[in-house]
Amino acid sequence: MSLPPGSGASEPVESLFPASPEVLRDIRAFVTRLAREAGFTDRERERMVLVTHELSANAVEHGATGVVCVRWEDTDQGLWITVSDDGVFESGGGSGEPGRGLRIVLGLSDEVTIRPGRRDRQGTEVRLRVPVPAGRASTAAGGSAPPRVLLVDGDRFAGRSLSSFLDAEGFPTTVAASAEAGRAAAASPPRLAIVDLTTSRGLTVPLCEDLMRAGVPVLAISILPPPEGLRASRFLRKPVHPLEVLAEARRLTEPSPAGTVPEVPRA
């Protein structure tokens, strides 16, 4: 259930989501849409999506809750994001140190307020302020088409999951399940190629070279170390978080002052 934005930029917007891992994509899409409408830049939007994802994931995984509520408040003092649930607060570990997700939130936010739910008082609320510049990008100026991504991955489940995530984040994605299918899809050059090097028993390595030669940035991923002679813009070792892939996709599709495609440094 969502409350539509009002005419003023500072009017809060709130939405309720069922507490399940599958709904995290919907929460990211919700925040992405609001950030775009507010005129935030890609980097600002990425930060907002990341902190909301981490808070929501903590609520889903550790809060023993049925519903997650995400509230968006765009004010003159900054952007306030509140994630609340009807569960019990868990910090993510018993060592006394904050979990990885909470460290990310603390590092990307100016102010964080936590009202923890307890056994005798259900309901956890985390409210944070994301620092943003005074100027906003004009939404009318963003008339260019979103970057099209070619994803080459022989693992059907992993490919579909990453594709759905990138689609929700504004990167329309074409999935190819083999090196041959990827080469055919690249006949219409994409803005970025994400290539799992284990697809088609390594035949994606020459595909990466051909894409780079054609001026297409390549993000290579693999559970194995990068092979000798690999040509790619960046390499990520699996398992890799989808948000790391998203961050690299944004970097690699930004205009390059030199007009060249960077290559991954040799180990």
ZADO-1210 file (C-alpha; in nm, 4 decimals, padded with zeros to 6 digits):
<atoms>
<atom x="00.0000" y="00.0000" z="00.0000" code="MET" pos="1"/>
<atom x="00.1493" y="00.3342" z="-00.0997" code="SER" pos="2"/>
<atom x="00.0598" y="00.6923" z="-00.0278" code="LEU" pos="3"/>
<atom x="00.1129" y="00.9018" z="-00.3451" code="PRO" pos="4"/>
<atom x="00.3458" y="01.2022" z="-00.3250" code="PRO" pos="5"/>
<atom x="00.1842" y="01.5393" z="-00.2757" code="GLY" pos="6"/>
<atom x="00.2613" y="01.8601" z="-00.4584" code="SER" pos="7"/>
<atom x="00.5368" y="01.9577" z="-00.2152" code="GLY" pos="8"/>
<atom x="00.8780" y="01.7898" z="-00.2253" code="ALA" pos="9"/>
<atom x="00.8840" y="01.7691" z="00.1551" code="SER" pos="10"/>
<atom x="00.5588" y="01.5735" z="00.1938" code="GLU" pos="11"/>
<atom x="00.6392" y="01.2270" z="00.3357" code="PRO" pos="12"/>
<atom x="00.5758" y="00.9176" z="00.1257" code="VAL" pos="13"/>
<atom x="00.5258" y="00.5817" z="00.2931" code="GLU" pos="14"/>
<atom x="00.4794" y="00.2253" z="00.1736" code="SER" pos="15"/>
<atom x="00.4216" y="-00.1109" z="00.3439" code="LEU" pos="16"/>
<atom x="00.5903" y="-00.4288" z="00.2191" code="PHE" pos="17"/>
<atom x="00.5475" y="-00.7929" z="00.3261" code="PRO" pos="18"/>
<atom x="00.8592" y="-00.9080" z="00.5105" code="ALA" pos="19"/>
<atom x="01.0222" y="-01.1550" z="00.2701" code="SER" pos="20"/>
<atom x="01.3593" y="-01.1593" z="00.0901" code="PRO" pos="21"/>
<atom x="01.1818" y="-01.1392" z="-00.2474" code="GLU" pos="22"/>
<atom x="01.0313" y="-00.7995" z="-00.1602" code="VAL" pos="23"/>
<atom x="01.3710" y="-00.6293" z="-00.1158" code="LEU" pos="24"/>
<atom x="01.3753" y="-00.5689" z="-00.4912" code="ARG" pos="25"/>
<atom x="01.0408" y="-00.3866" z="-00.4644" code="ASP" pos="26"/>
<atom x="01.1765" y="-00.1716" z="-00.1815" code="ILE" pos="27"/>
<atom x="01.4804" y="-00.0761" z="-00.3905" code="ARG" pos="28"/>
<atom x="01.2528" y="00.0085" z="-00.6845" code="ALA" pos="29"/>
<atom x="01.0330" y="00.2213" z="-00.4535" code="PHE" pos="30"/>
<atom x="01.3312" y="00.4276" z="-00.3320" code="VAL" pos="31"/>
<atom x="01.4800" y="00.4486" z="-00.6829" code="THR" pos="32"/>
<atom x="01.1565" y="00.5928" z="-00.8219" code="ARG" pos="33"/>
<atom x="01.1269" y="00.8555" z="-00.5476" code="LEU" pos="34"/>
<atom x="01.4927" y="00.9565" z="-00.5831" code="ALA" pos="35"/>
<atom x="01.4534" y="00.9975" z="-00.9598" code="ARG" pos="36"/>
<atom x="01.1394" y="01.2063" z="-00.9176" code="GLU" pos="37"/>
<atom x="01.3217" y="01.4259" z="-00.6633" code="ALA" pos="38"/>
<atom x="01.6051" y="01.4902" z="-00.9115" code="GLY" pos="39"/>
<atom x="01.8886" y="01.3229" z="-00.7214" code="PHE" pos="40"/>
<atom x="02.2007" y="01.2194" z="-00.9144" code="THR" pos="41"/>
<atom x="02.2906" y="00.8571" z="-00.9823" code="ASP" pos="42"/>
<atom x="02.5507" y="00.8511" z="-00.7035" code="ARG" pos="43"/>
<atom x="02.3104" y="01.0030" z="-00.4494" code="GLU" pos="44"/>
<atom x="02.0386" y="00.7607" z="-00.5569" code="ARG" pos="45"/>
<atom x="02.2767" y="00.4669" z="-00.5218" code="GLU" pos="46"/>
<atom x="02.3560" y="00.5689" z="-00.1624" code="ARG" pos="47"/>
<atom x="01.9868" y="00.6014" z="-00.0720" code="MET" pos="48"/>
<atom x="01.9020" y="00.2631" z="-00.2226" code="VAL" pos="49"/>
<atom x="02.1948" y="00.0976" z="-00.0448" code="LEU" pos="50"/>
<atom x="02.1107" y="00.2218" z="00.3059" code="VAL" pos="51"/>
<atom x="01.7411" y="00.1396" z="00.2654" code="THR" pos="52"/>
<atom x="01.8246" y="-00.2070" z="00.1345" code="HIS" pos="53"/>
<atom x="02.0531" y="-00.2819" z="00.4314" code="GLU" pos="54"/>
<atom x="01.7964" y="-00.1672" z="00.6881" code="LEU" pos="55"/>
<atom x="01.5142" y="-00.3558" z="00.5172" code="SER" pos="56"/>
<atom x="01.7240" y="-00.6716" z="00.4821" code="ALA" pos="57"/>
<atom x="01.8033" y="-00.6594" z="00.8544" code="ASN" pos="58"/>
<atom x="01.4324" y="-00.6240" z="00.9351" code="ALA" pos="59"/>
<atom x="01.3425" y="-00.9171" z="00.7095" code="VAL" pos="60"/>
<atom x="01.6234" y="-01.1476" z="00.8224" code="GLU" pos="61"/>
<atom x="01.6465" y="-01.0729" z="01.1948" code="HIS" pos="62"/>
<atom x="01.3338" y="-00.8897" z="01.3041" code="GLY" pos="63"/>
<atom x="01.0814" y="-01.1771" z="01.3110" code="ALA" pos="64"/>
<atom x="00.8335" y="-00.9365" z="01.1546" code="THR" pos="65"/>
<atom x="00.5460" y="-00.9654" z="00.9094" code="GLY" pos="66"/>
<atom x="00.5561" y="-00.6177" z="00.7542" code="VAL" pos="67"/>
<atom x="00.8274" y="-00.3643" z="00.6747" code="VAL" pos="68"/>
<atom x="00.7351" y="00.0037" z="00.6435" code="CYS" pos="69"/>
<atom x="00.9575" y="00.2409" z="00.4442" code="VAL" pos="70"/>
<atom x="00.9048" y="00.6154" z="00.4868" code="ARG" pos="71"/>
<atom x="01.0652" y="00.8856" z="00.2686" code="TRP" pos="72"/>
<atom x="01.0870" y="01.2501" z="00.3833" code="GLU" pos="73"/>
<atom x="01.2605" y="01.5007" z="00.1560" code="ASP" pos="74"/>
<atom x="01.3312" y="01.8120" z="00.3663" code="THR" pos="75"/>
<atom x="01.5480" y="02.1230" z="00.3585" code="ASP" pos="76"/>
<atom x="01.7712" y="01.9583" z="00.6210" code="GLN" pos="77"/>
<atom x="01.8311" y="01.6490" z="00.4092" code="GLY" pos="78"/>
<atom x="01.6586" y="01.3277" z="00.3140" code="LEU" pos="79"/>
<atom x="01.5132" y="01.1256" z="00.6018" code="TRP" pos="80"/>
<atom x="01.4530" y="00.7535" z="00.5500" code="ILE" pos="81"/>
<atom x="01.2712" y="00.5489" z="00.8132" code="THR" pos="82"/>
<atom x="01.2465" y="00.1702" z="00.8098" code="VAL" pos="83"/>
<atom x="01.0196" y="00.0206" z="01.0751" code="SER" pos="84"/>
<atom x="00.8709" y="-00.3179" z="01.1562" code="ASP" pos="85"/>
<atom x="00.6772" y="-00.4945" z="01.4291" code="ASP" pos="86"/>
<atom x="00.9605" y="-00.7241" z="01.5314" code="GLY" pos="87"/>
<atom x="01.2521" y="-00.7346" z="01.7732" code="VAL" pos="88"/>
<atom x="01.5782" y="-00.5565" z="01.6924" code="PHE" pos="89"/>
<atom x="01.8829" y="-00.7678" z="01.6113" code="GLU" pos="90"/>
<atom x="02.2232" y="-00.6094" z="01.5443" code="SER" pos="91"/>
<atom x="02.3445" y="-00.9048" z="01.3362" code="GLY" pos="92"/>
<atom x="02.5855" y="-01.0759" z="01.5738" code="GLY" pos="93"/>
<atom x="02.6710" y="-01.1574" z="01.9311" code="GLY" pos="94"/>
<atom x="03.0207" y="-01.0066" z="01.9389" code="SER" pos="95"/>
<atom x="02.9094" y="-00.6592" z="02.0394" code="GLY" pos="96"/>
<atom x="03.0322" y="-00.5179" z="01.7085" code="GLU" pos="97"/>
<atom x="02.7789" y="-00.3766" z="01.4616" code="PRO" pos="98"/>
<atom x="02.7033" y="-00.6022" z="01.1671" code="GLY" pos="99"/>
<atom x="02.8184" y="-00.5288" z="00.8120" code="ARG" pos="100"/>
<atom x="02.4819" y="-00.3810" z="00.7134" code="GLY" pos="101"/>
<atom x="02.4737" y="-00.1439" z="01.0115" code="LEU" pos="102"/>
<atom x="02.8333" y="-00.0340" z="00.9441" code="ARG" pos="103"/>
<atom x="02.7336" y="00.0548" z="00.5877" code="ILE" pos="104"/>
<atom x="02.4343" y="00.2552" z="00.7150" code="VAL" pos="105"/>
<atom x="02.6464" y="00.4424" z="00.9722" code="LEU" pos="106"/>
<atom x="02.9110" y="00.5183" z="00.7105" code="GLY" pos="107"/>
<atom x="02.6668" y="00.6619" z="00.4548" code="LEU" pos="108"/>
<atom x="02.4381" y="00.8585" z="00.6893" code="SER" pos="109"/>
<atom x="02.4743" y="01.1783" z="00.8908" code="ASP" pos="110"/>
<atom x="02.2351" y="01.0877" z="01.1712" code="GLU" pos="111"/>
<atom x="02.0969" y="00.7503" z="01.2734" code="VAL" pos="112"/>
<atom x="01.8335" y="00.6945" z="01.5417" code="THR" pos="113"/>
<atom x="01.7413" y="00.3407" z="01.6458" code="ILE" pos="114"/>
<atom x="01.4375" y="00.2610" z="01.8562" code="ARG" pos="115"/>
<atom x="01.4831" y="-00.1113" z="01.9187" code="PRO" pos="116"/>
<atom x="01.1948" y="-00.3477" z="01.9671" code="GLY" pos="117"/>
<atom x="01.2200" y="-00.5782" z="02.2672" code="ARG" pos="118"/>
<atom x="01.0460" y="-00.8922" z="02.3811" code="ARG" pos="119"/>
<atom x="00.8118" y="-00.6846" z="02.5947" code="ASP" pos="120"/>
<atom x="00.7748" y="-00.4035" z="02.3381" code="ARG" pos="121"/>
<atom x="00.7503" y="-00.5130" z="01.9774" code="GLN" pos="122"/>
<atom x="00.8391" y="-00.2772" z="01.6963" code="GLY" pos="123"/>
<atom x="01.1782" y="-00.1588" z="01.5710" code="THR" pos="124"/>
<atom x="01.2302" y="00.1767" z="01.3978" code="GLU" pos="125"/>
<atom x="01.5505" y="00.3042" z="01.2368" code="VAL" pos="126"/>
<atom x="01.5487" y="00.6637" z="01.1133" code="ARG" pos="127"/>
<atom x="01.8444" y="00.8155" z="00.9323" code="LEU" pos="128"/>
<atom x="01.9386" y="01.1286" z="00.7446" code="ARG" pos="129"/>
<atom x="02.1248" y="01.0979" z="00.4153" code="VAL" pos="130"/>
<atom x="02.3386" y="01.4051" z="00.3356" code="PRO" pos="131"/>
<atom x="02.2628" y="01.5460" z="-00.0094" code="VAL" pos="132"/>
<atom x="02.3903" y="01.8544" z="-00.1958" code="PRO" pos="133"/>
<atom x="02.1690" y="02.1599" z="-00.2187" code="ALA" pos="134"/>
<atom x="02.1455" y="02.1384" z="-00.5988" code="GLY" pos="135"/>
<atom x="01.9338" y="01.8770" z="-00.7681" code="ARG" pos="136"/>
<atom x="01.9658" y="01.7335" z="-01.1154" code="ALA" pos="137"/>
<atom x="01.6840" y="01.8378" z="-01.3440" code="SER" pos="138"/>
<atom x="01.4519" y="01.5462" z="-01.4125" code="THR" pos="139"/>
<atom x="01.3572" y="01.7030" z="-01.7426" code="ALA" pos="140"/>
<atom x="01.7226" y="01.7067" z="-01.8501" code="ALA" pos="141"/>
<atom x="01.7556" y="01.3294" z="-01.8190" code="GLY" pos="142"/>
<atom x="01.6084" y="01.2546" z="-02.1571" code="GLY" pos="143"/>
<atom x="01.8706" y="00.9997" z="-02.2633" code="SER" pos="144"/>
<atom x="01.7770" y="00.6345" z="-02.2715" code="ALA" pos="145"/>
<atom x="01.8895" y="00.4196" z="-01.9763" code="PRO" pos="146"/>
<atom x="02.2017" y="00.2092" z="-02.0368" code="PRO" pos="147"/>
<atom x="02.1279" y="-00.1314" z="-02.1911" code="ARG" pos="148"/>
<atom x="02.3179" y="-00.4170" z="-02.0298" code="VAL" pos="149"/>
<atom x="02.4080" y="-00.7513" z="-02.1852" code="LEU" pos="150"/>
<atom x="02.4355" y="-01.0215" z="-01.9169" code="LEU" pos="151"/>
<atom x="02.6040" y="-01.3455" z="-02.0237" code="VAL" pos="152"/>
<atom x="02.5488" y="-01.6139" z="-01.7604" code="ASP" pos="153"/>
<atom x="02.4926" y="-01.9860" z="-01.8067" code="GLY" pos="154"/>
<atom x="02.3312" y="-02.0177" z="-01.4627" code="ASP" pos="155"/>
<atom x="01.9661" y="-01.9524" z="-01.5431" code="ARG" pos="156"/>
<atom x="01.8611" y="-01.8735" z="-01.1852" code="PHE" pos="157"/>
<atom x="02.1563" y="-01.6425" z="-01.1129" code="ALA" pos="158"/>
<atom x="02.1146" y="-01.4685" z="-01.4483" code="GLY" pos="159"/>
<atom x="01.7435" y="-01.4044" z="-01.4000" code="ARG" pos="160"/>
<atom x="01.7951" y="-01.2825" z="-01.0423" code="SER" pos="161"/>
<atom x="02.0672" y="-01.0346" z="-01.1375" code="LEU" pos="162"/>
<atom x="01.8711" y="-00.9259" z="-01.4452" code="SER" pos="163"/>
<atom x="01.5603" y="-00.8527" z="-01.2352" code="SER" pos="164"/>
<atom x="01.7704" y="-00.6552" z="-00.9883" code="PHE" pos="165"/>
<atom x="01.9364" y="-00.4447" z="-01.2603" code="LEU" pos="166"/>
<atom x="01.6032" y="-00.3849" z="-01.4358" code="ASP" pos="167"/>
<atom x="01.4579" y="-00.2515" z="-01.1104" code="ALA" pos="168"/>
<atom x="01.7567" y="-00.0199" z="-01.0713" code="GLU" pos="169"/>
<atom x="01.7137" y="00.1361" z="-01.4162" code="GLY" pos="170"/>
<atom x="01.9428" y="-00.0866" z="-01.6264" code="PHE" pos="171"/>
<atom x="01.7362" y="-00.2750" z="-01.8882" code="PRO" pos="172"/>
<atom x="01.9098" y="-00.6109" z="-01.9220" code="THR" pos="173"/>
<atom x="01.9254" y="-00.8723" z="-02.1964" code="THR" pos="174"/>
<atom x="02.0246" y="-01.2189" z="-02.0697" code="VAL" pos="175"/>
<atom x="02.2247" y="-01.4633" z="-02.2814" code="ALA" pos="176"/>
<atom x="02.2845" y="-01.8158" z="-02.1509" code="ALA" pos="177"/>
<atom x="02.5894" y="-01.8936" z="-02.3660" code="SER" pos="178"/>
<atom x="02.8861" y="-01.7261" z="-02.5315" code="ALA" pos="179"/>
<atom x="02.7271" y="-01.7809" z="-02.8730" code="GLU" pos="180"/>
<atom x="02.3995" y="-01.6209" z="-02.7607" code="ALA" pos="181"/>
<atom x="02.5942" y="-01.3333" z="-02.6086" code="GLY" pos="182"/>
<atom x="02.7798" y="-01.2733" z="-02.9342" code="ARG" pos="183"/>
<atom x="02.4495" y="-01.2682" z="-03.1241" code="ALA" pos="184"/>
<atom x="02.2927" y="-01.0258" z="-02.8735" code="ALA" pos="185"/>
<atom x="02.5962" y="-00.7974" z="-02.9018" code="ALA" pos="186"/>
<atom x="02.5234" y="-00.7428" z="-03.2730" code="ALA" pos="187"/>
<atom x="02.3350" y="-00.4408" z="-03.1385" code="SER" pos="188"/>
<atom x="02.6107" y="-00.3104" z="-02.9094" code="PRO" pos="189"/>
<atom x="02.5045" y="-00.2675" z="-02.5440" code="PRO" pos="190"/>
<atom x="02.6317" y="00.0100" z="-02.3189" code="ARG" pos="191"/>
<atom x="02.7792" y="-00.2523" z="-02.0851" code="LEU" pos="192"/>
<atom x="02.8410" y="-00.6276" z="-02.0833" code="ALA" pos="193"/>
<atom x="02.8488" y="-00.8346" z="-01.7645" code="ILE" pos="194"/>
<atom x="03.0088" y="-01.1701" z="-01.8411" code="VAL" pos="195"/>
<atom x="03.0377" y="-01.4778" z="-01.6194" code="ASP" pos="196"/>
<atom x="03.3643" y="-01.6317" z="-01.7363" code="LEU" pos="197"/>
<atom x="03.2590" y="-01.9878" z="-01.6502" code="THR" pos="198"/>
<atom x="02.9765" y="-01.9753" z="-01.9057" code="THR" pos="199"/>
<atom x="03.0274" y="-02.2019" z="-02.2084" code="SER" pos="200"/>
<atom x="03.3401" y="-02.3513" z="-02.0493" code="ARG" pos="201"/>
<atom x="03.5474" y="-02.0398" z="-02.0876" code="GLY" pos="202"/>
<atom x="03.4432" y="-01.9404" z="-02.4401" code="LEU" pos="203"/>
<atom x="03.3341" y="-01.6075" z="-02.2909" code="THR" pos="204"/>
<atom x="03.6990" y="-01.4990" z="-02.2560" code="VAL" pos="205"/>
<atom x="03.7409" y="-01.4292" z="-02.6310" code="PRO" pos="206"/>
<atom x="03.3922" y="-01.2740" z="-02.6236" code="LEU" pos="207"/>
<atom x="03.5182" y="-01.0247" z="-02.3645" code="CYS" pos="208"/>
<atom x="03.8094" y="-00.9356" z="-02.5909" code="GLU" pos="209"/>
<atom x="03.5802" y="-00.8800" z="-02.8903" code="ASP" pos="210"/>
<atom x="03.3449" y="-00.6623" z="-02.6849" code="LEU" pos="211"/>
<atom x="03.6325" y="-00.4515" z="-02.5525" code="MET" pos="212"/>
<atom x="03.7699" y="-00.4119" z="-02.9038" code="ARG" pos="213"/>
<atom x="03.4259" y="-00.2857" z="-03.0115" code="ALA" pos="214"/>
<atom x="03.4318" y="-00.0226" z="-02.7361" code="GLY" pos="215"/>
<atom x="03.1866" y="-00.1992" z="-02.4995" code="VAL" pos="216"/>
<atom x="03.2898" y="-00.1896" z="-02.1303" code="PRO" pos="217"/>
<atom x="03.3053" y="-00.5392" z="-01.9814" code="VAL" pos="218"/>
<atom x="03.2489" y="-00.6359" z="-01.6183" code="LEU" pos="219"/>
<atom x="03.3852" y="-00.9889" z="-01.5877" code="ALA" pos="220"/>
<atom x="03.2796" y="-01.2073" z="-01.2946" code="ILE" pos="221"/>
<atom x="03.3845" y="-01.5568" z="-01.1951" code="SER" pos="222"/>
<atom x="03.4133" y="-01.7891" z="-00.8999" code="ILE" pos="223"/>
<atom x="03.7709" y="-01.8539" z="-01.0216" code="LEU" pos="224"/>
<atom x="04.0646" y="-01.6104" z="-01.0446" code="PRO" pos="225"/>
<atom x="04.0817" y="-01.4107" z="-01.3694" code="PRO" pos="226"/>
<atom x="04.2470" y="-01.6121" z="-01.6485" code="PRO" pos="227"/>
<atom x="04.5737" y="-01.5030" z="-01.8018" code="GLU" pos="228"/>
<atom x="04.5217" y="-01.2575" z="-02.0875" code="GLY" pos="229"/>
<atom x="04.1686" y="-01.1551" z="-01.9884" code="LEU" pos="230"/>
<atom x="04.0594" y="-00.8245" z="-02.1394" code="ARG" pos="231"/>
<atom x="03.7936" y="-00.6564" z="-01.9284" code="ALA" pos="232"/>
<atom x="03.7192" y="-00.3197" z="-01.7725" code="SER" pos="233"/>
<atom x="03.6686" y="-00.4678" z="-01.4261" code="ARG" pos="234"/>
<atom x="03.6782" y="-00.8096" z="-01.2609" code="PHE" pos="235"/>
<atom x="03.4761" y="-00.9223" z="-00.9568" code="LEU" pos="236"/>
<atom x="03.5285" y="-01.2520" z="-00.7771" code="ARG" pos="237"/>
<atom x="03.2095" y="-01.4456" z="-00.6947" code="LYS" pos="238"/>
<atom x="03.0171" y="-01.4641" z="-00.4727" code="PRO" pos="239"/>
<atom x="02.9468" y="-01.0962" z="-00.5273" code="VAL" pos="240"/>
<atom x="02.6658" y="-00.8807" z="-00.3851" code="HIS" pos="241"/>
<atom x="02.4257" y="-00.7433" z="-00.6506" code="PRO" pos="242"/>
<atom x="02.4825" y="-00.3940" z="-00.5120" code="LEU" pos="243"/>
<atom x="02.8548" y="-00.4276" z="-00.5923" code="GLU" pos="244"/>
<atom x="02.7595" y="-00.5190" z="-00.9490" code="VAL" pos="245"/>
<atom x="02.5263" y="-00.2187" z="-00.9597" code="LEU" pos="246"/>
<atom x="02.8012" y="00.0156" z="-00.8364" code="ALA" pos="247"/>
<atom x="03.0401" y="-00.1076" z="-01.1064" code="GLU" pos="248"/>
<atom x="02.7663" y="-00.0826" z="-01.3721" code="ALA" pos="249"/>
<atom x="02.7141" y="00.2830" z="-01.2833" code="ARG" pos="250"/>
<atom x="03.0866" y="00.3582" z="-01.2971" code="ARG" pos="251"/>
<atom x="03.1402" y="00.1812" z="-01.6276" code="LEU" pos="252"/>
<atom x="02.8463" y="00.3495" z="-01.8017" code="THR" pos="253"/>
<atom x="02.9429" y="00.7006" z="-01.6954" code="GLU" pos="254"/>
<atom x="03.0889" y="00.9063" z="-01.9817" code="PRO" pos="255"/>
<atom x="03.4680" y="00.8766" z="-01.9988" code="SER" pos="256"/>
<atom x="03.6544" y="01.2076" z="-02.0565" code="PRO" pos="257"/>
<atom x="03.9085" y="01.0286" z="-02.2723" code="ALA" pos="258"/>
<atom x="03.6432" y="00.8394" z="-02.4654" code="GLY" pos="259"/>
<atom x="03.8199" y="00.5086" z="-02.4013" code="THR" pos="260"/>
<atom x="03.7204" y="00.1863" z="-02.2295" code="VAL" pos="261"/>
<atom x="03.9373" y="00.1207" z="-01.9202" code="PRO" pos="262"/>
<atom x="04.0920" y="-00.2218" z="-01.8768" code="GLU" pos="263"/>
<atom x="04.1331" y="-00.4226" z="-01.5592" code="VAL" pos="264"/>
<atom x="04.4905" y="-00.3992" z="-01.4264" code="PRO" pos="265"/>
<atom x="04.6946" y="-00.7170" z="-01.4398" code="ARG" pos="266"/>
<atom x="04.7461" y="-00.9000" z="-01.1105" code="ALA" pos="267"/>
</atoms>
